[in-house]
Amino acid sequence: RLLMSMNGLIKICCRIRGVTMGSNVRFLGFPRIRRYPNSRITIGNNCSLNSAKHAEYIALHRPCTLVTLKDEAEIIVGDNVGMTAVAIGSASKVKIGNNVKIGALTTIFDTDFHHSDPAIRLNKDVMPTSPVTIEDNVFIGYNCLVLKGVTIGKNSVIGANSVVINNIPENSVAIGNPCRTI
């Protein structure tokens, strides 16, 4: 009963922050959600965001975090998505398809945050971005890093501790740093 009332409170807080949610979204623990003005965060139906310290012993120190960083940035989470202690940052667009499972401590960014050229880096308004797309039925293992400009094709599996810097084709198993299909 307490969990149901806490879940309701979290949903109200998310709506106040401008997050759009489908039906039957479940929050375990308090996520960190920050929506930049004129940006969009959408969570589909039947999603589960696990941020509870007691529910996941391998990710005690980090709640789910969804942050948009610029005007018009988007985080779109499809239906039936499950994630534990996942951090998603978007300066352009991060799109997660339906039936995706994202392992604990995974981080997904569509930006480098700072330019690699020191002369350009001094201009704090320049933030290199490229959308991230995770297609339907993808499973991403524990502690992965998915970087800007990547598409992970449908039905693919990303092994634990992988760093995804290139596109992964549909129906693939990929592992490593950098992540490669096997």
C-alpha positions, 0 to 999 in steps of 0.5 A, spaced: 500 500 500 505 504 501 509 503 495 502 504 491 502 511 494 509 513 493 508 511 486 502 515 485 506 521 488 512 520 484 507 520 478 505 527 480 512 530 481 513 527 474 507 530 471 508 537 475 515 537 471 512 536 464 513 528 463 508 525 459 507 518 461 502 512 459 498 507 463 501 503 468 508 506 469 511 503 475 517 507 479 521 503 485 524 509 489 525 516 487 528 517 480 532 524 478 528 527 472 530 534 470 526 537 463 529 543 460 524 548 458 521 546 451 524 539 451 520 533 452 520 527 456 515 521 454 515 514 458 510 509 454 505 504 457 507 498 462 514 501 463 518 500 470 524 505 472 527 501 478 531 506 483 530 503 489 536 502 494 533 495 497 530 492 490 537 492 486 543 490 490 548 491 484 546 498 483 545 501 490 548 508 489 544 511 483 537 512 481 534 512 474 536 519 471 532 522 465 535 529 463 534 533 457 540 538 456 537 543 451 531 546 448 527 541 443 531 535 446 527 529 447 527 522 451 522 518 448 521 511 452 517 506 448 512 501 451 514 495 456 521 498 457 524 496 464 530 499 467 534 499 473 539 505 475 540 507 468 542 514 466 539 518 460 542 525 458 539 528 451 541 534 448 538 532 441 534 525 441 534 519 445 529 514 443 528 507 446 523 502 442 518 497 445 520 491 449 527 494 451 530 492 457 536 496 460 541 493 465 543 496 471 548 502 471 547 503 464 549 510 461 546 513 454 548 520 452 547 523 445 552 528 446 559 529 448 557 535 452 564 539 450 567 539 443 574 536 442 577 542 439 579 546 445 578 553 441 571 551 440 570 548 447 571 555 450 564 557 447 560 553 452 554 553 447 557 548 442 555 541 444 556 536 439 550 532 439 547 526 434 541 522 436 541 515 439 536 510 437 535 503 441 530 499 437 524 494 439 526 488 443 533 490 445 537 487 451 542 492 454 546 488 459 549 491 466 554 497 466 554 499 459 555 506 455 551 508 449 554 514 446 552 519 441 550 517 434 548 510 435 543 506 433 542 499 436 538 494 431 531 491 433 532 484 437 539 485 439 543 484 445 549 488 448 553 484 453 555 487 460 560 492 460 560 494 453 561 501 450 557 502 444 560 507 439 558 504 433 551 502 430 549 495 432 545 491 426 539 488 427 538 481 431 546 481 433 549 479 439 555 485 441 560 485 446 566 489 448 570 496 448 569 498 443 562 494 442 563 489 436 558 484 434 560 476 435 
